Structures are given as C-alpha cells and as structure tokens.
C-alpha cells in the first residue's frame, strides 16, 4: 500500500522525504473563492474578486510504542519542512503525494503553514514514543522572502 509522502523540493534539505508511518484517516483540501456584492444591486448579485491558494490539512500519527523507539527523529524531520531554511531564508516548498499512477490523489505542491505536535505517550526516561501532528499546507508556486 502506498504511503503519504512529504518531500522537500528545494533548499538545504532538498530531497528529504518524510513518509507517513500510518496513513491519515482523512485529507482535507479547501479553497476560498472571494465574491463581493455588486454596488447598488440586489443581495444575490455578486462579482468575482479572486481565488485564494488551496490549503491541505491532515493529521499524522507517529507511533514507536510497540518497539519502544523514539518518534522524535520523524517529528524533527516534519519540523524542518516547516522551518526557515538556511539557504532559502524561508521554509521550502514541499510536494505531498500519495500513490502513483492513474486515478490517485493528485500531488500537492505548497509550503507548510502550520504544524501542531501533541506528544501522547512518553517513556519513563522522557523519550517520546507516540505523537500526533496536525499539518496545514498552503498551495504555492512562486515564493519570495519578505522584508521585515
């Protein structure tokens, strides 16, 4: 069975792959389409303004409890995909894919918008044996580094 894969497409960690140890129970894709009311018209008279980039979200489960192995290396790899890359001075673009061939979920190229990690099982030593991560990505094509 094919696994969900996140691959860094650029920067210091280009080519790094995080393969989900367990497939997410769901993947959510959403895209906001912005409409404005037309001035001096009825409430249902709308004018298209723009489409926002698509967003993808899912929850990953990292579980090393059965083998008593730390899940921290996998969590660290996920965090690197959303961290500021030393070469790019911004987080890298990533490719999200699941399966290959005709009829599979299309690849999604974007940037990590947020990662929330919950450690749900720790060994007595403090070693994380199980964690879940909520991941949100935003579709991205051409990226720039802001000035602040």
Contact map, one row per residue, 1 for C-alpha under 8 A:
1110000000000000000000000000000000000000000000000000000000000000000000000000000000000000000000000000000000000000000000000000000000000000000000000000
1111000000000000000000000000000000000000000000000000000000000000000000000000000000000000000000000111000000000000000000000000000000000000000000000000
1111100000000000001111100000000000000000000000000000000000000000000000000000000000000000000000000110000000000000000000000000000000000000000000000000
0111110000000000001100110000000000000000000000000000000000000000000000000000000000000000000000011110000000000000000000000000000000000000000000000000
0011111000000000111100000000000000000000000000000000000000000000000000000000000000000000000000111100000000000000000000000000000000000000000000000000
0001111100000000111000000000000000000000000000000000000000000000000000000000000000000000000001111000000000000000000000000000000000000000000000000000
0000111110000111110000000000000000000000000000000000000000000000000000000000000000000000000001110000000000000000000000000000000000000000000000000000
0000011111101111100000000000000000000000000000000000000000000000000000000000000010000000000111100000000000000000000000000000000000000000000000000000
0000001111100110000000000000000000000000000000000000000000000000000000000000000000000000000111100000000000000000000000000000000000000000000000000000
0000000111111110000000000000000000000000000000000000000000000000000000000000000000000000000111000000000000000000000000000000000000000000000000000000
0000000111111100000000000000000000000000000000000000000000000000000000000000000000001111000100000000000000000000000000000000000000000000000000000000
0000000001111100000000000000000000000000000000000000000000000000000000000000000000001111000000000000000000000000000000000000000000000000000000000000
0000000101111111000000000000000000000000000000000000000000000000000000000000000000000000000000000000000000000000000000000000000000000000000000000000
0000001111111111000000000000000000000000000000000000000000000000000000000000000000000000000000000000000000000000000000000000000000000000000000000000
0000001111001111100000000000000000000000000000000000000000000000000000000000000000000000000000000000000000000000000000000000000000000000000000000000
0000001100001111110000000000000000000000000000000000000000000000000000000000000000000000000000000000000000000000000000000000000000000000000000000000
0000111100000011111000000000000000000000000000000000000000000000000000000000000000000000000000000000000000000000000000000000000000000000000000000000
0000111000000001111100000000000000000000000000000000000000000000000000000100110000000000000000000000000000000000000000000000000000000000000000000000
0011110000000000111110000000000000000000000000000000000000000000000000000000000000000000000000000000000000000000000000000000000000000000000000000000
0011100000000000011111110000000000000000000000000000000000011100000000000000000000000000000000000000000000000000000000000000000000000000000000000000
0010000000000000001111100000000000000000000000000000000000001110000000000000000000000000000000000000000000000000000000000000000000000000000000000000
0010000000000000000111110000000000000000000000000000000000011100000000000000000000000000000000000000000000000000000000000000000000000000000000000000
0011000000000000000111111000000000000000000000000000000000010000000000000000000000000000000000000000000000000000000000000000000000000000000000000000
0001000000000000000101111110000000000000000000000000000001111000000000000000000000000000000000000000000000000000000000000000000000000000000000000000
0000000000000000000000111110000000000000000000000000000000100000000000000000000000000000000000000000000000000000000000000000000000000000000000000000
0000000000000000000000011111000000000000000000000000000001100000000000000000000000000000000000000000000000000000000000000000000000000000000000000000
0000000000000000000000011111100000000000000000000000000111100000000000000000000000000000000000000000000000000000000000000000000000000000000000000000
0000000000000000000000000111110000000000000000000000001111000000000000000000000000000000000000000000000000000000000000000000000000000000000000000000
0000000000000000000000000011111000000000000000000000011110000000000000000000000000000000000000000000000000000000000000000000000000000000000000000000
0000000000000000000000000001111100000000000000000000011100000000000000000000000000000000000000000000000000000000000000000000000000000000000000000000
0000000000000000000000000000111110000000000000000011111000000000000000000000000000000000000000000000000000000000000000000000000000000000000000000000
0000000000000000000000000000011111000000000000000011110000000000000000000000000000000000000000000000000000000000000000000000000000000000000000000000
0000000000000000000000000000001111100000000000011111000000000000000000000000000000000000000000000000000000000000000000000000000000000000000000000000
0000000000000000000000000000000111110000000000011111000000000000000000000000000000000000000000000000000000000000000000000000000000000000000000000000
0000000000000000000000000000000011111000000001111100000000000000000000000000000000000000000000000000000000000000000000000000000000000000000000000000
0000000000000000000000000000000001111100000001111000000000000000000000000000000000000000000000000000000000000000000000000000000000000000000000000000
0000000000000000000000000000000000111110101111100000000000000000000000000000000000000000000000000000000000000000000000000000000000000000000000000000
0000000000000000000000000000000000011111110011100000000000000000000000000000000000000000000000000000000000000000000000000000000000000000000000000000
0000000000000000000000000000000000001111100000000000000000000000000000000000000000000000000000000000000000000000000000000000000000000000000000000000
0000000000000000000000000000000000000111110000000000000000000000000000000000000000000000000000000000000000000000000000000000000000000000000000000000
0000000000000000000000000000000000001111111010000000000000000000000000000000000000000000000000000000000000000000000000000000000000000000000000000000
0000000000000000000000000000000000000101111110000000000000000000000000000000000000000000000000000000000000000000000000000000000000000000000000000000
0000000000000000000000000000000000001000111111000000000000000000000000000000000000000000000000000000000000000000000000000000000000000000000000000000
0000000000000000000000000000000000001000011111000000000000000000000000000000000000000000000000000000000000000000000000000000000000000000000000000000
0000000000000000000000000000000000001100111111100000000000000000000000000000000000000000000000000000000000000000000000000000000000000000000000000000
0000000000000000000000000000000000111100001111110000000000000000000000000000000000000000000000000000000000000000000000000000000000000000000000000000
0000000000000000000000000000000000111100000011111000000000000000000000000000000000000000000000000000000000000000000000000000000000000000000000000000
0000000000000000000000000000000011110000000001111100000000000000000000000000000000000000000000000000000000000000000000000000000000000000000000000000
0000000000000000000000000000000011110000000000111110000000000000000000000000000000000000000000000000000000000000000000000000000000000000000000000000
0000000000000000000000000000000011100000000000011111000000000000000000000000000000000000000000000000000000000000000000000000000000000000000000000000
0000000000000000000000000000001111000000000000001111100000000000000000000000000000000000000000000000000000000000000000000000000000000000000000000000
0000000000000000000000000000001111000000000000000111110000000000000000000000000000000000000000000000000000000000000000000000000000000000000000000000
0000000000000000000000000000001100000000000000000011111000000000000000000000000000000000000000000000000000000000000000000000000000000000011100000000
0000000000000000000000000000111100000000000000000001111100000000000000000000000000000000000000000000000000000000000000000000000000000000011000000000
0000000000000000000000000001111000000000000000000000111110000000000000000000000000000000000000000000000000000000000000000000000000000001111000000000
0000000000000000000000000011110000000000000000000000011111000000000000000000000000000000000000000000000000000000000000000000000000000001111000000000
0000000000000000000000000011100000000000000000000000001111100000000000000000000000000000000000000000000000000000000000000000000000000111100000000000
0000000000000000000000010111000000000000000000000000000111110000000000000000000000000000000000000000000000000000000000000000000000000111000000000000
0000000000000000000000011110000000000000000000000000000011111000000000000000000000000000000000000000000000000000000000000000000000011110000000000000
0000000000000000000101110000000000000000000000000000000001111100000000000000000000000000000000000000000000000000000000000000000000011110000000000000
0000000000000000000111010000000000000000000000000000000000111110000000000000000000000000000000000000000000000000000000000000000001111000000000000000
0000000000000000000111000000000000000000000000000000000000011111000000100110000000000000000000000000000000000000000000000000000011110000000000000000
0000000000000000000010000000000000000000000000000000000000001111110000100000000000000000000000000000000000000000000000000000000011100000000000000000
0000000000000000000000000000000000000000000000000000000000000111111111100000000000000000000000000000000000000000000000000000000011000000000000000000
0000000000000000000000000000000000000000000000000000000000000011111110000000000000000000000000000000000000000000000000001000000011000000000000000000
0000000000000000000000000000000000000000000000000000000000000011111110000000000000000000000000000000000000000000000000000000000000000000000000000000
0000000000000000000000000000000000000000000000000000000000000001111110000000000000000000000000000000000000000000000000000000000000000000000000000000
0000000000000000000000000000000000000000000000000000000000000001111111000000000000000000000000000000000000000000000000000000000010000000000000000000
0000000000000000000000000000000000000000000000000000000000000001111111100000000000000000000000000000000000000000000000000000000010000000000000000000
0000000000000000000000000000000000000000000000000000000000000001000111111000000000000000000000000000000000000000000000000000001111000000000000000000
0000000000000000000000000000000000000000000000000000000000000111000011111110000000000000000000000000000000000000000000000000000111100000000000000000
0000000000000000000000000000000000000000000000000000000000000000000001111111000000000000000000000000000000000000000000000000000100000000000000000000
0000000000000000000000000000000000000000000000000000000000000000000001111111100000000000000000000000000000000000000000000000000000000000000000000000
0000000000000000010000000000000000000000000000000000000000000100000000111111110000000000000000000000000000000000000000000000000000000000000000000000
0000000000000000000000000000000000000000000000000000000000000100000000111111111000000000000000000000000000000000000010000000000000000000000000000000
0000000000000000000000000000000000000000000000000000000000000000000000011111111100000000000000000000000000000000000000000000000000000000000000000000
0000000000000000010000000000000000000000000000000000000000000000000000001111111110000000000000000000000000000000000000000000000000000000000000000000
0000000000000000010000000000000000000000000000000000000000000000000000000111111111000000000000000000000000000000000000000000000000000000000000000000
0000000000000000000000000000000000000000000000000000000000000000000000000011111111100000000000000000000000000000001000000000000000000000000000000000
0000000000000000000000000000000000000000000000000000000000000000000000000001111111111000000000000000000000000000000000000000000000000000000000000000
0000000100000000000000000000000000000000000000000000000000000000000000000000111111100000001101000000000000000001000000000000000000000000000000000000
0000000000000000000000000000000000000000000000000000000000000000000000000000011111110000001100000000000000000011111000000000000000000000000000000000
0000000000000000000000000000000000000000000000000000000000000000000000000000001111111000011100000000000000000000000000000000000000000000000000000000
0000000000000000000000000000000000000000000000000000000000000000000000000000000101111101111100000000000000000000000000000000000000000000000000000000
0000000000110000000000000000000000000000000000000000000000000000000000000000000100111111111100000000000000000000000000000000000000000000000000000000
0000000000110000000000000000000000000000000000000000000000000000000000000000000000011111110000000000000000000000000000000000000000000000000000000000
0000000000110000000000000000000000000000000000000000000000000000000000000000000000001111100000000000000000000000000000000000000000000000000000000000
0000000000110000000000000000000000000000000000000000000000000000000000000000000000011111111100000000000000000000000000000000000000000000000000000000
0000000000000000000000000000000000000000000000000000000000000000000000000000000000011111111000000000000000000000000000000000000000000000000000001000
0000000000000000000000000000000000000000000000000000000000000000000000000000000000111101111100000000000000000000000000000000000000000000000000001000
0000000000000000000000000000000000000000000000000000000000000000000000000000000011111001111110000000000000000011000000000000000000000000000000000000
0000000111100000000000000000000000000000000000000000000000000000000000000000000011111001011111000000000000000010000000000000000000000000000000000000
0000000111000000000000000000000000000000000000000000000000000000000000000000000000000000001111100000000000001111000000000000000000000000000100000000
0000011111000000000000000000000000000000000000000000000000000000000000000000000010000000000111110000000000001111000000000000000000000000000000000000
0000111110000000000000000000000000000000000000000000000000000000000000000000000000000000000011111000000000111100000000000000000000000000000000000000
0001111000000000000000000000000000000000000000000000000000000000000000000000000000000000000001111100000000111000000000000000000000000000000000000000
0001110000000000000000000000000000000000000000000000000000000000000000000000000000000000000000111110000011110000000000000000000000000000000000000000
0111100000000000000000000000000000000000000000000000000000000000000000000000000000000000000000011111000111100000000000000000000000000000000000000000
0111000000000000000000000000000000000000000000000000000000000000000000000000000000000000000000001111100110000000000000000000000000000000000000000000
0100000000000000000000000000000000000000000000000000000000000000000000000000000000000000000000000111110100000000000000000000000000000000000000000000
0000000000000000000000000000000000000000000000000000000000000000000000000000000000000000000000000011111100000000000000000000000000000000000000000000
0000000000000000000000000000000000000000000000000000000000000000000000000000000000000000000000000001111100000000000000000000000000000000000000000000
0000000000000000000000000000000000000000000000000000000000000000000000000000000000000000000000000000111110000000000000000000000000000000000000000000
0000000000000000000000000000000000000000000000000000000000000000000000000000000000000000000000000111111111000000000000000000000000000000000000000000
0000000000000000000000000000000000000000000000000000000000000000000000000000000000000000000000001110001111100000000000000000000000000000000000000000
0000000000000000000000000000000000000000000000000000000000000000000000000000000000000000000000001100000111110000000000000000000000000000000000000000
0000000000000000000000000000000000000000000000000000000000000000000000000000000000000000000000111100000011111000000000000000000000000000000000000000
0000000000000000000000000000000000000000000000000000000000000000000000000000000000000000000000111000000001111100000000000000000000000000001000000000
0000000000000000000000000000000000000000000000000000000000000000000000000000000000000000000011110000000000111110000000000000000000000000001110000000
0000000000000000000000000000000000000000000000000000000000000000000000000000000000000000000011100000000000011111000000000000000000000000111110000000
0000000000000000000000000000000000000000000000000000000000000000000000000000000001000000001111000000000000001111100000000000000000000000111100000000
0000000000000000000000000000000000000000000000000000000000000000000000000000000011000000001011000000000000000111111000000000000000000011110000000000
0000000000000000000000000000000000000000000000000000000000000000000000000000000001000000000000000000000000000011111000000000000000000011110000000000
0000000000000000000000000000000000000000000000000000000000000000000000000000000001000000000000000000000000000001111100000000000000000111100000000000
0000000000000000000000000000000000000000000000000000000000000000000000000000001001000000000000000000000000000001111110000000000000001111000000000000
0000000000000000000000000000000000000000000000000000000000000000000000000000000000000000000000000000000000000000011111000000000000001110000000000000
0000000000000000000000000000000000000000000000000000000000000000000000000010000000000000000000000000000000000000001111100000000000111100000000000000
0000000000000000000000000000000000000000000000000000000000000000000000000000000000000000000000000000000000000000000111110000000000111000000000000000
0000000000000000000000000000000000000000000000000000000000000000000000000000000000000000000000000000000000000000000011111100000101110000000000000000
0000000000000000000000000000000000000000000000000000000000000000000000000000000000000000000000000000000000000000000001111100000111110000000000000000
0000000000000000000000000000000000000000000000000000000000000000100000000000000000000000000000000000000000000000000000111110000111100000000000000000
0000000000000000000000000000000000000000000000000000000000000000000000000000000000000000000000000000000000000000000000111111111111000000000000000000
0000000000000000000000000000000000000000000000000000000000000000000000000000000000000000000000000000000000000000000000001111111110000000000000000000
0000000000000000000000000000000000000000000000000000000000000000000000000000000000000000000000000000000000000000000000000111111000000000000000000000
0000000000000000000000000000000000000000000000000000000000000000000000000000000000000000000000000000000000000000000000000111111000000000000000000000
0000000000000000000000000000000000000000000000000000000000000000000000000000000000000000000000000000000000000000000000000111111100000000000000000000
0000000000000000000000000000000000000000000000000000000000000000000001000000000000000000000000000000000000000000000000000111111110000000000000000000
0000000000000000000000000000000000000000000000000000000000000000000001110000000000000000000000000000000000000000000000111110011111100000000000000000
0000000000000000000000000000000000000000000000000000000000000111100111100000000000000000000000000000000000000000000000011110001111100000000000000000
0000000000000000000000000000000000000000000000000000000000001111100001100000000000000000000000000000000000000000000000111100000111110000000000000000
0000000000000000000000000000000000000000000000000000000000001110000000100000000000000000000000000000000000000000000011111000000111111000000000000000
0000000000000000000000000000000000000000000000000000000000111100000000000000000000000000000000000000000000000000000011110000000001111100000000000000
0000000000000000000000000000000000000000000000000000000000111000000000000000000000000000000000000000000000000000001111000000000000111110000000000000
0000000000000000000000000000000000000000000000000000000011110000000000000000000000000000000000000000000000000000011110000000000000011111000000000000
0000000000000000000000000000000000000000000000000000000011110000000000000000000000000000000000000000000000000001111100000000000000001111100000000000
0000000000000000000000000000000000000000000000000000001111000000000000000000000000000000000000000000000000000001111000000000000000000111110000000000
0000000000000000000000000000000000000000000000000000001110000000000000000000000000000000000000000000000000000111110000000000000000000011111000000000
0000000000000000000000000000000000000000000000000000111100000000000000000000000000000000000000000000000000000111100000000000000000000001111100000000
0000000000000000000000000000000000000000000000000000111100000000000000000000000000000000000000000000000000011110000000000000000000000000111110000000
0000000000000000000000000000000000000000000000000000100000000000000000000000000000000000000010000000000000001110000000000000000000000000011111100000
0000000000000000000000000000000000000000000000000000000000000000000000000000000000000000000000000000000000001100000000000000000000000000001111100000
0000000000000000000000000000000000000000000000000000000000000000000000000000000000000000000000000000000000000000000000000000000000000000000111110000
0000000000000000000000000000000000000000000000000000000000000000000000000000000000000000000000000000000000000000000000000000000000000000000111111000
0000000000000000000000000000000000000000000000000000000000000000000000000000000000000000000000000000000000000000000000000000000000000000000001111100
0000000000000000000000000000000000000000000000000000000000000000000000000000000000000000110000000000000000000000000000000000000000000000000000111110
0000000000000000000000000000000000000000000000000000000000000000000000000000000000000000000000000000000000000000000000000000000000000000000000011111
0000000000000000000000000000000000000000000000000000000000000000000000000000000000000000000000000000000000000000000000000000000000000000000000001111
0000000000000000000000000000000000000000000000000000000000000000000000000000000000000000000000000000000000000000000000000000000000000000000000000111
